[in-house]
């Protein structure tokens, strides 16, 4: 029975890992993709605007 107790933790971790990968794959794209892309684009635009508005310190 030692082999069963030795194999249980890796099997549990493998099942959980597969579950996490499935969730990641299922949440890519779809209806939320446009919304997520819009949030990222807005954040990048804010960061770019802040970078252009601040004076250059290395000049």
HUNORPE-V279111 format. One record per pair of residues at least 24 apart in sequence whose ideal C-beta (glycine too) atoms are under 10 Angstrom apart, sorted by the first residue. I is the first residue (numbers start at 1). GAP is how many residues later the second one is. D is the distance in Angstrom with one decimal. If there is no record, write none. Layout:
[[I | GAP | D] [I | GAP | D]]
This chain:
none
